[in-house]
């Protein structure tokens, strides 16, 4: 993140998403991964704020950004003080980009440890780098300040926090992008992964790593949010597929008089999956209350 990006078209979707969690009672912690401004035009795409039709998706976020975006001296502190993400915690120390690789490595380790201390009370950590995830753990390499490191994602997650990080698809081809989205799956195989992609301006994705015990709650928040932004946000998946349909608990089977077998099991999203051995590759998912209504003829 750079201060010059504040209010850009990408910010609108980002803060609306984080606000949805805050309004659902989730304590959000934001690590800006703040770096110094540069001479690029990045962050100047604020014309969307002149389109009232765009306001309907999140009026509160839209109005707040409208007051901030055109300020010449805007910074992330303006976002922090705006209440866009109610009750959020923030870590806004700037990442060092100078010195020898060994110096940058030591400074980054200290910088990240301080972020852990500052955001310890957050339930959901949002990591906001310029570009996304670096696939190796080399904090001293040139340009590493623009990325989150796998080890940093892992540290937040293993501390018991759920994590979402920002990531560009960039110029990656489809298969390379699929592999890149899946990097953390090998490091944290027990996490539940959801990818929400924003299609205004440069394509950008938000990759969630959710603890299994929190998945049903988080999945509900994310899907409810996406319902309201259906033309702008879409789902993608990692190599692990859609975690919502994963089985939790034991299966229950019923044998019909025609020899077919009906199988029922609870999914990770709380719905009931129903399969019929007589009809291959066809399944049905129902809310538990609707299953009960069907069974009892209500």
C-alpha positions in Angstrom: 0.0 0.0 0.0 1.1 3.6 -0.7 -0.5 6.7 0.5 -1.0 7.8 -3.1 -3.4 4.8 -3.6 -5.9 6.1 -1.0 -9.3 6.4 -2.6 -8.4 4.6 -5.8 -11.1 2.5 -7.4 -9.6 -0.6 -5.8 -10.1 0.9 -2.4 -13.9 1.1 -2.8 -14.3 -2.7 -3.1 -11.6 -3.4 -0.5 -13.1 -1.3 2.3 -16.6 -2.4 1.5 -15.5 -6.0 1.9 -13.7 -5.4 5.2 -16.6 -3.3 6.4 -18.9 -6.3 5.9 -16.8 -8.3 8.3 -16.8 -5.4 10.9 -20.5 -5.0 10.7 -20.9 -8.8 11.3 -19.0 -8.4 14.6 -15.6 -9.5 13.4 -12.6 -7.5 14.8 -10.5 -6.5 11.7 -6.8 -5.8 11.8 -5.2 -4.1 8.8 -1.4 -4.3 8.1 -1.0 -1.7 5.4 2.4 -3.1 4.3 3.0 0.7 3.7 5.7 1.7 1.3 6.9 5.2 0.1 5.0 6.9 -2.7 6.5 6.9 -6.2 6.2 8.9 -9.3 3.7 6.6 -11.1 0.1 7.3 -12.0 -1.1 4.5 -9.7 -3.8 5.6 -7.3 -5.2 8.4 -9.5 -8.2 6.4 -10.7 -10.9 8.1 -8.7 -13.4 9.0 -11.4 -15.7 6.3 -10.2 -16.6 8.7 -7.4 -18.4 10.8 -9.9 -20.8 8.0 -10.8 -23.7 8.0 -8.4 -24.9 4.6 -9.8 -21.7 3.1 -8.3 -22.6 4.5 -4.9 -25.4 2.0 -4.2 -23.0 -0.9 -3.5 -21.8 0.7 -0.3 -23.0 4.3 0.3 -21.0 4.7 3.6 -17.7 3.7 2.0 -18.4 5.7 -1.1 -19.2 8.9 0.8 -16.2 8.5 3.0 -13.8 8.0 0.1 -15.4 11.0 -1.8 -14.2 13.3 1.0 -10.7 11.9 1.0 -9.7 10.8 -2.5 -8.9 14.2 -4.0 -6.8 15.5 -1.1 -3.3 16.2 -2.2 -1.8 15.1 1.1 -4.1 12.1 1.7 -2.6 9.2 3.7 -3.8 5.9 5.2 -4.3 7.9 8.4 -7.3 9.5 6.7 -8.8 6.0 6.3 -8.0 5.0 9.8 -9.8 8.1 11.2 -12.8 7.9 8.9 -14.5 4.9 10.5 -14.8 3.2 7.1 -14.0 -0.1 8.8 -15.6 0.3 12.2 -13.5 -0.8 15.2 -10.6 -1.9 13.1 -7.0 -2.0 14.3 -4.2 -0.7 12.1 -0.4 -1.1 11.7 1.0 1.7 9.5 4.8 1.6 10.0 6.6 2.0 6.7 8.5 -0.9 5.3 12.2 -0.1 4.8 13.5 -0.4 1.2 17.1 0.7 1.6 20.4 -0.8 2.8 22.0 -4.1 2.4 19.9 -7.3 2.0 20.9 -8.5 5.4 19.9 -5.1 6.9 16.5 -5.2 5.2 16.0 -8.7 6.4 16.6 -7.8 10.0 14.5 -4.7 9.9 11.6 -6.5 8.3 11.6 -9.2 10.9 11.5 -6.5 13.6 8.8 -4.6 11.6 6.6 -7.7 11.3 7.0 -8.7 15.0 5.7 -5.2 15.9 2.7 -5.8 13.6 1.9 -9.0 15.5 2.0 -7.0 18.7 -0.2 -4.2 17.4 -2.8 -6.5 15.8 -2.9 -9.2 18.4 -6.6 -8.5 19.3 -7.8 -8.8 15.7 -9.8 -11.9 14.6 -9.3 -11.2 10.9 -6.0 -9.9 9.6 -6.0 -8.1 6.2 -2.5 -7.8 4.6 -2.4 -5.1 2.0 0.9 -5.2 -0.1 1.5 -3.4 -3.3 1.5 -6.6 -5.4 0.6 -9.7 -3.5 2.4 -12.8 -2.3 6.1 -13.5 -2.8 6.5 -17.2 -3.3 9.7 -17.5 -1.3 10.7 -16.3 2.2 13.5 -13.9 1.3 12.7 -10.5 2.9 16.1 -9.0 1.9 15.7 -9.4 -1.9 15.1 -6.3 -4.1 11.4 -5.4 -4.2 10.3 -7.7 -1.4 8.7 -4.7 0.3 5.9 -4.9 -2.3 4.9 -8.4 -1.2 3.7 -10.4 1.8 5.9 -13.4 2.6 4.4 -17.0 3.1 6.0 -17.1 6.5 4.2 -13.9 7.5 0.8 -15.3 6.4 1.6 -18.5 8.3 2.6 -16.6 11.5 -0.7 -14.7 11.7 -2.7 -17.9 10.9 -0.9 -20.0 13.5 -1.5 -17.3 16.1 -5.2 -18.2 15.7 -6.1 -15.4 13.4 -7.9 -15.7 10.1 -6.1 -14.0 7.2 -6.9 -12.4 3.9 -4.3 -10.9 1.6 -4.4 -8.7 -1.5 -3.0 -10.2 -4.7 -2.6 -9.1 -8.3 -3.1 -11.6 -11.1 -0.8 -9.4 -13.2 0.3 -11.0 -16.5 0.2 -14.5 -15.3 -1.4 -17.0 -17.6 -4.4 -19.0 -16.3 -2.5 -22.0 -15.1 0.3 -19.9 -13.5 -2.4 -17.9 -11.7 -4.1 -21.0 -10.5 -0.8 -22.3 -9.1 0.0 -18.9 -7.5 -3.4 -18.8 -5.7 -2.6 -22.2 -4.3 0.9 -21.5 -2.9 -0.3 -21.4 0.7 -2.3 -24.6 0.4 0.9 -26.6 0.7 2.1 -24.6 3.7 -1.3 -24.5 5.6 -3.2 -27.5 4.2 -5.8 -27.4 7.0 -7.0 -23.9 6.3 -10.1 -23.3 4.3 -9.4 -21.1 1.2 -11.7 -18.7 -0.6 -10.7 -16.2 -3.3 -12.8 -13.2 -4.1 -11.8 -11.3 -7.2 -12.7 -7.6 -7.9 -13.2 -6.6 -11.5 -13.1 -2.8 -11.5 -9.9 -1.3 -12.6 -6.9 -3.7 -12.5 -8.1 -7.2 -11.6 -7.3 -7.8 -7.9 -8.0 -10.8 -5.7 -8.5 -11.2 -1.9 -7.3 -14.7 -0.8 -8.8 -15.9 2.5 -7.3 -18.5 4.8 -9.9 -19.4 7.3 -9.7 -21.7 10.3 -12.1 -24.6 9.9 -14.1 -23.7 13.1 -14.7 -20.2 11.7 -15.5 -21.2 8.1 -19.3 -21.4 8.3 -19.5 -17.9 9.8 -17.0 -16.4 7.4 -18.4 -18.1 4.3 -21.8 -16.7 5.1 -20.4 -13.2 5.4 -18.5 -13.4 2.2 -21.3 -14.9 0.2 -23.8 -12.4 1.5 -21.4 -9.6 0.5 -20.8 -11.0 -2.9 -24.6 -11.3 -3.5 -24.7 -7.5 -3.4 -21.7 -7.0 -5.6 -22.4 -9.8 -8.1 -21.4 -7.9 -11.2 -18.2 -6.6 -9.6 -16.9 -9.4 -7.3 -16.7 -13.1 -8.3 -15.4 -16.3 -6.7 -12.3 -18.1 -7.7 -10.8 -21.2 -6.1 -7.4 -22.7 -5.2 -6.3 -26.3 -6.0 -8.4 -27.4 -3.1 -11.7 -26.4 -4.8 -14.7 -25.0 -3.1 -14.4 -25.5 0.6 -18.1 -24.9 1.2 -19.0 -28.3 -0.2 -16.5 -30.3 1.8 -17.9 -33.0 4.0 -17.8 -32.6 7.8 -18.9 -35.4 10.1 -20.1 -38.9 9.0 -22.3 -39.8 6.1 -25.8 -41.2 6.5 -27.0 -43.6 3.9 -30.5 -44.9 3.1 -31.1 -47.9 0.7 -34.2 -47.6 -1.5 -36.4 -50.5 -2.5 -35.0 -50.2 -6.1 -31.5 -50.8 -4.8 -30.3 -47.2 -5.1 -28.6 -45.6 -2.2 -29.3 -42.1 -0.9 -26.4 -40.5 0.9 -26.6 -37.4 3.1 -23.8 -35.5 4.8 -23.3 -32.1 6.4 -21.2 -29.7 4.3 -18.7 -27.2 5.7 -21.1 -24.3 4.9 -23.8 -26.0 7.1 -25.9 -27.2 4.2 -26.9 -30.8 3.7 -25.5 -32.6 0.6 -27.8 -35.2 -0.9 -26.5 -37.8 -3.5 -28.4 -40.6 -5.3 -26.3 -43.6 -6.5 -28.8 -44.1 -9.3 -28.1 -40.6 -10.7 -24.4 -40.2 -11.3 -22.7 -36.8 -11.0 -25.9 -35.2 -9.8 -26.0 -33.8 -6.2 -28.3 -31.5 -4.4 -27.5 -29.2 -1.5 -30.3 -28.0 0.8 -30.5 -25.9 4.0 -31.1 -28.1 7.1 -34.5 -26.4 7.7 -35.7 -27.2 4.2 -34.5 -30.8 4.6 -36.6 -31.1 7.8 -39.6 -29.5 6.1 -39.3 -32.0 3.3 -39.0 -35.0 5.6 -41.9 -34.0 7.7 -44.1 -32.8 4.9 -44.3 -29.2 6.0 
